[in-house]
Protein backbone atom coordinates (compact mmCIF):
# COMPACT_ATOMS: atom_id res chain seq x y z
CA UNK A 1 0.00 0.00 0.00
CA UNK A 2 2.82 2.38 0.93
CA UNK A 3 4.64 1.50 -2.30
CA UNK A 4 1.51 2.35 -4.33
CA UNK A 5 1.14 5.64 -2.45
CA UNK A 6 4.80 6.51 -3.02
CA UNK A 7 4.43 5.63 -6.70
CA UNK A 8 1.48 8.02 -7.02
CA UNK A 9 3.42 10.80 -5.24
CA UNK A 10 6.45 10.27 -7.50
CA UNK A 11 4.19 10.29 -10.57
CA UNK A 12 2.60 13.56 -9.42
CA UNK A 13 6.03 15.11 -8.83
CA UNK A 14 7.21 13.93 -12.25
CA UNK A 15 4.19 15.50 -13.98
CA UNK A 16 4.65 18.73 -11.99
CA UNK A 17 8.34 19.00 -12.92
CA UNK A 18 7.58 18.17 -16.56
CA UNK A 19 4.91 20.91 -16.70
CA UNK A 20 7.26 23.44 -15.07
CA UNK A 21 10.03 22.53 -17.53
CA UNK A 22 7.62 22.94 -20.46
CA UNK A 23 6.47 26.35 -19.17
CA UNK A 24 10.09 27.52 -18.72
CA UNK A 25 10.95 26.32 -22.25
CA UNK A 26 7.96 28.13 -23.79
CA UNK A 27 8.73 31.31 -21.85
CA UNK A 28 12.35 31.20 -23.03
CA UNK A 29 11.51 30.39 -26.67
CA UNK A 30 8.97 33.21 -26.93
CA UNK A 31 10.72 35.50 -24.42
CA UNK A 32 10.50 38.64 -26.62
CA UNK A 33 6.74 38.32 -27.11
CA UNK A 34 6.17 37.24 -23.50
CA UNK A 35 8.37 40.10 -22.27
CA UNK A 36 6.39 42.73 -24.17
CA UNK A 37 3.14 41.35 -22.71
CA UNK A 38 4.48 40.87 -19.20
CA UNK A 39 6.24 44.25 -18.80
CA UNK A 40 3.07 46.22 -17.88
CA UNK A 41 2.17 43.52 -15.33
CA UNK A 42 5.72 43.46 -13.92
CA UNK A 43 5.72 47.25 -13.58
CA UNK A 44 2.26 47.11 -11.97
CA UNK A 45 3.40 44.50 -9.43
CA UNK A 46 6.45 46.61 -8.48
CA UNK A 47 4.34 49.78 -8.19
CA UNK A 48 1.70 48.00 -6.09
CA UNK A 49 4.47 46.56 -3.91
CA UNK A 50 5.87 50.05 -3.30
CA UNK A 51 2.47 51.61 -2.55
CA UNK A 52 1.15 48.79 -0.34
CA UNK A 53 3.01 49.91 2.85
CA UNK A 54 1.37 53.35 2.53
CA UNK A 55 -2.04 51.68 2.16
CA UNK A 56 -1.32 49.65 5.31
CA UNK A 57 -0.59 52.87 7.26
CA UNK A 58 -4.14 54.07 6.58
CA UNK A 59 -5.52 50.59 7.36
CA UNK A 60 -3.86 50.66 10.79
CA UNK A 61 -5.80 53.88 11.40
CA UNK A 62 -9.01 51.85 10.88
CA UNK A 63 -9.64 53.10 7.32
CA UNK A 64 -11.22 50.41 5.11
CA UNK A 65 -8.93 48.86 2.50
CA UNK A 66 -10.83 50.25 -0.50
CA UNK A 67 -10.76 53.80 0.90
CA UNK A 68 -7.09 53.46 1.85
CA UNK A 69 -6.28 52.50 -1.75
CA UNK A 70 -8.29 55.46 -3.10
CA UNK A 71 -6.52 57.90 -0.71
CA UNK A 72 -3.09 56.59 -1.76
CA UNK A 73 -4.14 56.81 -5.42
CA UNK A 74 -5.18 60.44 -4.91
CA UNK A 75 -1.87 61.32 -3.19
CA UNK A 76 0.10 59.52 -5.89
CA UNK A 77 -1.87 61.33 -8.62
CA UNK A 78 -1.12 64.71 -6.99
CA UNK A 79 2.59 63.79 -6.88
CA UNK A 80 2.56 62.80 -10.57
CA UNK A 81 0.74 66.02 -11.53
CA UNK A 82 3.29 68.12 -9.62
CA UNK A 83 6.09 66.26 -11.39
CA UNK A 84 4.36 66.80 -14.74
CA UNK A 85 3.80 70.53 -14.15
CA UNK A 86 7.30 71.26 -12.82
CA UNK A 87 9.66 68.92 -14.68
CA UNK A 88 8.00 67.48 -17.80
CA UNK A 89 7.84 70.76 -19.82
CA UNK A 90 11.56 71.38 -19.17
CA UNK A 91 12.40 67.73 -19.87
CA UNK A 92 10.51 67.73 -23.19
CA UNK A 93 12.21 71.00 -24.17
CA UNK A 94 15.66 69.54 -23.35
CA UNK A 95 15.00 66.41 -25.42
CA UNK A 96 13.65 68.42 -28.36
CA UNK A 97 16.69 70.74 -28.42
CA UNK A 98 19.02 67.75 -28.00
CA UNK A 99 17.52 65.95 -31.02
CA UNK A 100 17.76 69.13 -33.12
CA UNK A 101 21.41 69.73 -32.15
CA UNK A 102 22.61 66.12 -32.45
CA UNK A 103 24.07 66.54 -36.00
CA UNK A 104 25.94 69.66 -34.83
CA UNK A 105 27.31 67.78 -31.80
CA UNK A 106 28.49 64.97 -34.07
CA UNK A 107 30.47 67.43 -36.23
CA UNK A 108 31.81 69.15 -33.12
CA UNK A 109 32.99 65.83 -31.69
CA UNK A 110 34.73 64.91 -34.95
CA UNK A 111 36.50 68.30 -34.89
CA UNK A 112 37.66 67.66 -31.30
CA UNK A 113 38.99 64.25 -32.35
CA UNK A 114 40.94 65.77 -35.27
CA UNK A 115 42.44 68.44 -32.99
CA UNK A 116 43.51 65.74 -30.54
CA UNK A 117 44.98 63.58 -33.30
CA UNK A 118 46.98 66.50 -34.73
CA UNK A 119 48.47 67.14 -31.27
CA UNK A 120 50.19 63.74 -31.11
CA UNK A 121 50.74 62.85 -34.80
CA UNK A 122 53.76 65.17 -34.95
CA UNK A 123 54.98 64.10 -31.51
CA UNK A 124 57.83 61.70 -30.76
CA UNK A 125 55.53 58.86 -29.73
CA UNK A 126 56.30 55.40 -31.21
CA UNK A 127 54.24 54.58 -34.32
CA UNK A 128 52.76 51.51 -32.64
CA UNK A 129 51.41 53.63 -29.79
CA UNK A 130 49.98 56.14 -32.29
CA UNK A 131 48.14 53.30 -34.07
CA UNK A 132 46.70 52.11 -30.74
CA UNK A 133 45.50 55.65 -29.93
CA UNK A 134 43.91 55.98 -33.41
CA UNK A 135 42.05 52.70 -32.98
CA UNK A 136 40.92 53.65 -29.45
CA UNK A 137 39.59 57.00 -30.71
CA UNK A 138 37.63 55.29 -33.50
CA UNK A 139 36.16 52.79 -31.02
CA UNK A 140 35.29 55.60 -28.59
CA UNK A 141 33.60 57.60 -31.36
CA UNK A 142 31.50 54.59 -32.39
CA UNK A 143 30.63 53.88 -28.74
CA UNK A 144 29.50 57.47 -28.10
CA UNK A 145 27.34 57.57 -31.26
CA UNK A 146 25.74 54.22 -30.37
CA UNK A 147 25.20 55.32 -26.74
CA UNK A 148 23.55 58.61 -27.72
CA UNK A 149 21.36 56.90 -30.31
CA UNK A 150 20.38 54.21 -27.79
CA UNK A 151 19.61 56.89 -25.20
CA UNK A 152 17.36 58.79 -27.60
CA UNK A 153 15.68 55.57 -28.78
CA UNK A 154 14.90 54.69 -25.15
CA UNK A 155 13.27 58.09 -24.60
CA UNK A 156 11.24 57.81 -27.82
CA UNK A 157 10.14 54.27 -26.92
CA UNK A 158 9.11 55.44 -23.45
CA UNK A 159 6.82 58.07 -24.97
CA UNK A 160 5.55 55.72 -27.71
CA UNK A 161 4.47 53.16 -25.08
CA UNK A 162 2.35 55.70 -23.27
CA UNK A 163 -0.68 53.41 -23.81
CA UNK A 164 0.61 51.26 -20.96
CA UNK A 165 -0.22 54.18 -18.67
CA UNK A 166 -3.91 53.38 -19.21
CA UNK A 167 -3.75 49.72 -18.18
CA UNK A 168 -1.13 49.92 -15.40
CA UNK A 169 -3.24 51.99 -12.93
CA UNK A 170 -6.13 49.52 -13.34
CA UNK A 171 -3.89 46.52 -12.57
CA UNK A 172 -2.26 48.32 -9.63
CA UNK A 173 -5.68 49.21 -8.19
CA UNK A 174 -6.85 45.57 -8.13
CA UNK A 175 -3.49 44.32 -6.83
CA UNK A 176 -3.73 46.77 -3.91
CA UNK A 177 -7.44 46.27 -3.29
CA UNK A 178 -7.25 42.45 -3.32
CA UNK A 179 -3.72 42.00 -1.91
CA UNK A 180 -4.93 39.60 0.80
CA UNK A 181 -6.79 37.49 -1.79
CA UNK A 182 -3.65 37.11 -3.94
CA UNK A 183 -1.58 36.27 -0.85
CA UNK A 184 -3.98 33.50 0.20
CA UNK A 185 -4.19 32.10 -3.34
CA UNK A 186 -0.40 31.95 -3.59
CA UNK A 187 -0.26 30.06 -0.27
CA UNK A 188 -2.84 27.50 -1.46
CA UNK A 189 -0.48 26.44 -4.26
CA UNK A 190 2.04 25.21 -1.68
CA UNK A 191 1.71 21.91 0.24
CA UNK A 192 0.33 22.43 3.78
CA UNK A 193 3.44 21.11 5.53
CA UNK A 194 5.64 23.72 3.78
CA UNK A 195 3.38 26.76 4.17
CA UNK A 196 4.74 27.97 7.50
CA UNK A 197 8.32 27.80 6.18
CA UNK A 198 7.26 29.53 2.95
CA UNK A 199 5.66 32.36 4.96
CA UNK A 200 8.96 32.88 6.83
CA UNK A 201 10.87 32.88 3.53
CA UNK A 202 8.49 35.38 1.89
CA UNK A 203 8.67 37.57 5.00
CA UNK A 204 12.49 37.67 4.81
CA UNK A 205 12.40 38.38 1.06
CA UNK A 206 9.79 41.08 1.63
CA UNK A 207 11.94 42.79 4.27
CA UNK A 208 15.14 42.72 2.18
CA UNK A 209 13.48 43.30 -1.20
CA UNK A 210 11.22 46.09 0.07
CA UNK A 211 13.98 47.89 1.94
CA UNK A 212 16.29 47.70 -1.08
CA UNK A 213 13.75 48.80 -3.73
CA UNK A 214 12.25 51.64 -1.69
CA UNK A 215 15.72 52.72 -0.57
CA UNK A 216 17.06 52.74 -4.12
CA UNK A 217 14.15 54.90 -5.31
CA UNK A 218 14.77 57.43 -2.51
CA UNK A 219 18.54 57.49 -3.21
CA UNK A 220 17.96 57.77 -6.99
CA UNK A 221 15.59 60.70 -6.39
CA UNK A 222 18.23 62.46 -4.28
CA UNK A 223 20.91 61.81 -6.93
CA UNK A 224 18.62 63.12 -9.69
CA UNK A 225 17.79 66.30 -7.75
CA UNK A 226 21.42 66.95 -6.68
CA UNK A 227 22.76 66.30 -10.19
CA UNK A 228 20.15 68.53 -11.85
CA UNK A 229 20.88 71.32 -9.34
CA UNK A 230 24.66 71.03 -9.77
CA UNK A 231 24.49 70.97 -13.58
CA UNK A 232 22.11 73.95 -13.59
CA UNK A 233 24.56 75.94 -11.42
CA UNK A 234 27.46 74.99 -13.74
CA UNK A 235 25.17 75.93 -16.68
CA UNK A 236 25.46 72.59 -18.49
CA UNK A 237 22.81 72.20 -21.19
CA UNK A 238 19.99 69.64 -20.70
CA UNK A 239 20.52 69.67 -16.92
CA UNK A 240 17.05 68.22 -16.14
CA UNK A 241 17.38 65.44 -18.72
CA UNK A 242 20.93 64.53 -17.62
CA UNK A 243 20.00 64.71 -13.93
CA UNK A 244 17.01 62.40 -14.45
CA UNK A 245 19.19 60.01 -16.45
CA UNK A 246 21.88 60.02 -13.72
CA UNK A 247 19.27 59.28 -11.04
CA UNK A 248 17.83 56.33 -12.96
CA UNK A 249 21.29 55.00 -13.88
CA UNK A 250 22.37 55.16 -10.23
CA UNK A 251 19.96 52.30 -9.45
CA UNK A 252 22.43 50.00 -11.26
CA UNK A 253 25.19 49.08 -8.76
CA UNK A 254 28.84 49.83 -9.64
CA UNK A 255 28.20 50.74 -13.30
CA UNK A 256 25.34 53.20 -12.73
CA UNK A 257 27.43 56.25 -11.72
CA UNK A 258 29.71 55.78 -14.76
CA UNK A 259 26.72 55.40 -17.10
CA UNK A 260 25.25 58.60 -15.66
CA UNK A 261 28.55 60.49 -15.87
CA UNK A 262 29.49 59.80 -19.52
CA UNK A 263 26.68 61.78 -21.29
CA UNK A 264 27.16 64.71 -18.89
CA UNK A 265 30.91 64.94 -19.58
CA UNK A 266 30.31 64.71 -23.35
CA UNK A 267 27.75 67.54 -23.43
CA UNK A 268 29.80 69.67 -21.01
CA UNK A 269 32.87 69.23 -23.24
CA UNK A 270 30.91 70.62 -26.19
CA UNK A 271 30.68 73.91 -24.25
CA UNK A 272 34.14 74.00 -22.68
CA UNK A 273 36.72 71.77 -20.95
CA UNK A 274 36.23 73.87 -17.81
CA UNK A 275 32.54 72.92 -17.59
CA UNK A 276 33.46 69.26 -18.08
CA UNK A 277 35.95 69.53 -15.22
CA UNK A 278 33.41 71.20 -12.91
CA UNK A 279 30.75 68.62 -13.88
CA UNK A 280 33.19 65.77 -13.10
CA UNK A 281 33.97 67.33 -9.72
CA UNK A 282 30.25 67.71 -8.96
CA UNK A 283 29.66 64.04 -9.86
CA UNK A 284 32.50 62.89 -7.59
CA UNK A 285 31.11 64.97 -4.70
CA UNK A 286 27.55 63.68 -5.25
CA UNK A 287 28.77 60.07 -5.39
CA UNK A 288 30.68 60.59 -2.12
CA UNK A 289 27.47 61.86 -0.51
CA UNK A 290 25.59 58.87 -1.95
CA UNK A 291 28.09 56.20 -0.89
CA UNK A 292 29.03 57.77 2.45
CA UNK A 293 25.69 59.09 3.72
CA UNK A 294 22.60 58.24 1.65
CA UNK A 295 23.08 54.53 0.89
CA UNK A 296 24.31 53.47 4.39
CA UNK A 297 21.50 55.41 6.12
CA UNK A 298 18.62 54.57 3.76
CA UNK A 299 19.48 51.14 2.34
CA UNK A 300 22.05 49.84 4.84
CA UNK A 301 23.31 46.29 4.43
CA UNK A 302 20.07 44.98 2.90
CA UNK A 303 21.91 43.23 0.03
CA UNK A 304 24.71 41.41 1.87
CA UNK A 305 25.96 39.73 -1.33
CA UNK A 306 29.57 39.56 -2.52
CA UNK A 307 30.36 42.13 -5.26
CA UNK A 308 31.43 39.36 -7.69
CA UNK A 309 27.92 37.84 -7.55
CA UNK A 310 26.36 41.29 -7.92
CA UNK A 311 28.42 42.03 -11.05
CA UNK A 312 27.61 38.58 -12.47
CA UNK A 313 23.89 39.15 -11.86
CA UNK A 314 24.14 42.56 -13.60
CA UNK A 315 25.67 40.96 -16.70
CA UNK A 316 23.02 38.21 -16.77
CA UNK A 317 20.18 40.70 -16.19
CA UNK A 318 21.53 43.03 -18.87
CA UNK A 319 21.82 40.17 -21.36
CA UNK A 320 18.27 38.93 -20.73
CA UNK A 321 16.32 42.19 -20.30
CA UNK A 322 18.66 45.12 -21.05
CA UNK A 323 18.61 48.10 -18.67
CA UNK A 324 15.46 46.81 -16.91
CA UNK A 325 17.27 43.51 -16.25
CA UNK A 326 20.25 45.33 -14.73
CA UNK A 327 17.94 47.31 -12.44
CA UNK A 328 16.10 44.17 -11.27
CA UNK A 329 19.23 41.97 -11.09
CA UNK A 330 20.18 42.72 -7.47
CA UNK A 331 16.67 42.31 -5.96
CA UNK A 332 16.32 38.98 -7.77
CA UNK A 333 19.78 37.95 -6.54
CA UNK A 334 18.77 38.79 -2.96
CA UNK A 335 15.61 36.68 -3.33
CA UNK A 336 17.65 33.74 -4.67
CA UNK A 337 20.18 34.09 -1.84
CA UNK A 338 17.46 34.03 0.84
CA UNK A 339 15.69 31.09 -0.85
CA UNK A 340 18.92 29.05 -0.92
CA UNK A 341 19.64 29.95 2.73
CA UNK A 342 16.16 28.82 3.85
CA UNK A 343 16.43 25.63 1.76
CA UNK A 344 19.80 24.69 3.28
CA UNK A 345 18.45 25.43 6.75
CA UNK A 346 15.46 23.18 6.01
CA UNK A 347 17.69 20.34 4.71
CA UNK A 348 19.93 20.60 7.78
CA UNK A 349 16.90 20.54 10.08
CA UNK A 350 15.42 17.49 8.32
CA UNK A 351 18.76 15.66 8.52
Secondary structure, 3 states (H helix, E strand, C coil): CHHHHHHHHHHHHHHHHHHHHHHHHHHHHCHHHHHHHHHHHHHHHHHHHHHHHHHHHHHHCCCCHHHHHHHHHHHHHHHHHHHHHHHHHHHHHHHHHHHHHHHHHHHHHHHHHHHHHHHHHCCCCCHHHHHHHHHHHHHHHHHHHHHHHHHHHHHHHHHHCCCHHHHHHHHHHHHHHCHHHHHHHHHHHCCHHHHHHHHHHHHHHHHHHHHHHHHHHHHHHHHHHHHHHHHHHHCCCCHHHHHHHHHHHCCCCCCHHHHHHHHHHHHHHHHCHHHHHHHHHHHHHHHHHHHHHHHHHHCCCCCCCCHHHHHHHHHHHHHHHHHHHHHHHHHHHHHHHHHHHHHHHHHHHHC
